[in-house]
Every structure is written in C-alpha cells, then in structure tokens.
Amino acid sequence: MLKKTTKNLSQYLLKEVECNQSREDILICKIQNSTPAIQANSYYFGHPKWAKNYFEACHRDEKFIELWQAVIGTWHDKIVVDIGCGPGNLYASLKENCGEPKLLLGIDVSYGALQMAKKLGYMPILADAQNLPFVSEFADIVMLNACLHHCDDMAKVLGQAGQLVRPGGILITDHDPQRSAYHFRRLGSLLWQIRLPFYRLLKRGGHSTAEEQFWSIATEVHHQLGDGVTRKLYYQVLKPLGFQVELYPHNHTVGVEVLQGNYGKSFWKCRLAQRLSGINPDTPEAALSLMCVARRQL
C-alpha cells in the first residue's frame, strides 16, 4: 500500500505495475532487465561524491537556464515529468524562474540520485525509462535532459516519454550528442581518445579520478564515436504520436538565440577534431547537441 505522500500518484500509475514505497518515500518500480547501462547509471549517479560533482558542474550555467526557460515559459500549476532527473539539476536550475509545478515527478534508476532530487522538491520514482509505469497523456511537460544517450534503447525511451504528454502538452529533450558531429576519423579520432587523461588532470566534473571517469563514461552508452541522436530518430518516433517536432542544433555556447537558429561555436578541441575528420565545424550538422521541442497536437 502506498503511503500518504504518494497516494495521489495512483491515478497516474498503470494498475499492473509492481511498486513499493521505501522508508524515504521513494516509489520503487520493479526493473525487469537490469542492463549494464542501468547498473552503471545507478552506481555513478548514486555515488554521493560523484553525484554532487555532477550536480554542481553540469546544466547549471546561465546559457542553459536562459534557453530552457524560454522553451518552458512557466510550469506553474502544471504536471511536470523529468525523466532521467539524476540529482535534480533541471529543477534546481529553473525553479526560481518557472513557477511552482502542481506535481513534479523525478524518474531515475539511481536511488541515491533520487534521494538528492527529493530534497529539492521532486516526487521521486525509481523506474526504467524504457518501461515507464504511467498511464498515457497525463503530463503537461515531459523533460529529458542529457538522458537519451544514457539509455540502451533511445527510440524506446523517446516513445515512452511521448506517450505521457497530454494533447497540447510539450516534450523537451536536450544535451544528447548529435551523431553527425561525432564522425571523428584519423587524427580526429585520436584526439578524441586522448582527451580523457587531460580531463582527469583538470579535475573536470565527472573526471576527478580514474574511477569516477570510468563510471561516468560507462553511463554514456550512446556518446561514442559515430553514435548519438539524429533528426530521423525524433521524426520517426514522435510524428506518429501526433507531435509537431522542432529541432535545434547547438554547441552549448548560446542561450535563447538557439531558438532563432544560432547554434554558436563549439570549443576549440571539438572544432579541431572535426577539422581533422573532414567535418566543417561551422555547420548545423557539426553542432554537438540536438535539442528537441515537440508539441502534441490537440
């Protein structure tokens, strides 16, 4: 039986879902297939020190906030679902400017990350994004930030997320690598491979030690050479569900201007790797991320 704090979730949960309430009021749904990717994400984002490093270093900058705030506008009194919420970066970054949601659900496979997210105001649910426990068409806003490339089956996760959006609602994804930007070859591929020791030297977020770096990379199953999201993925999955799909390539260096087609310039090391691989870094196909803003038609 669900405790009082999550009893109001019952209307949104599928009846056949197996779930239990933890002592910390985290709803735990049974994961049918615990893959190496799921295990890596659970361990890395559940590690108290590494999760803190990630929370402080990623998706908190001014340009990020500006872009996401422009897309969302307000989530005041709306039902919001954050899939792959991790320790709560999205809400922590946007809560001052976007209002107060009616209901804020945080979905992740990492119990430790959900503990952190709960303290920020999420209603935490441990579940596999490839097998979500919810009924269809109940959410006003569904968000997946830096989520898809951490999942085994990106198309399945995107489709599951899309099913949650009510007619007139919005689905937002961002910070997943655009495949065409990562076709590194020859010297470009070598430069990509040797970046990791430099990240450790700089103590970059997610790379402060060899162990942290190992598990951080293990979570990113589709952030490999020649891998990532594509325009075709979004169109093929979301259009049949009744979404109007808008895609915005960008390099994480501009804010709201992304929505006007300004994708900015990537960092020098990425531009160099692309040049060495025969990729023109000043094209939309070379932009590092592909943001998706999809509205479900009435």
Secondary structure, 3 states (H helix, E strand, C coil): CCCHHHHHHHHHECCCCCEEECCCCCEEECCCCCCHHHHHHHHHHHCHHHHHHHHHHCCCCHHHHHHHHHHHCCCCCCEEEEECCCCCHHHHHHCCCCCCCCEEEEEECCHHHHHHHHHHCCEEEECCCCCCCECCCCEEEEEEECCHHHCCCHHHHHHHHHHHEEEEEEEEEECCEEHHHHCCCHHHHHHHHCHHHHHHHHCCCCCCCHHHHHHHHHHCCCCCCCCCECHHHHHHHHHHHCEEEEEEEECCCCCHHHHHCCCCCCCHHHHHHHHHCCCCCCCHHHCCEEEEEEEECC
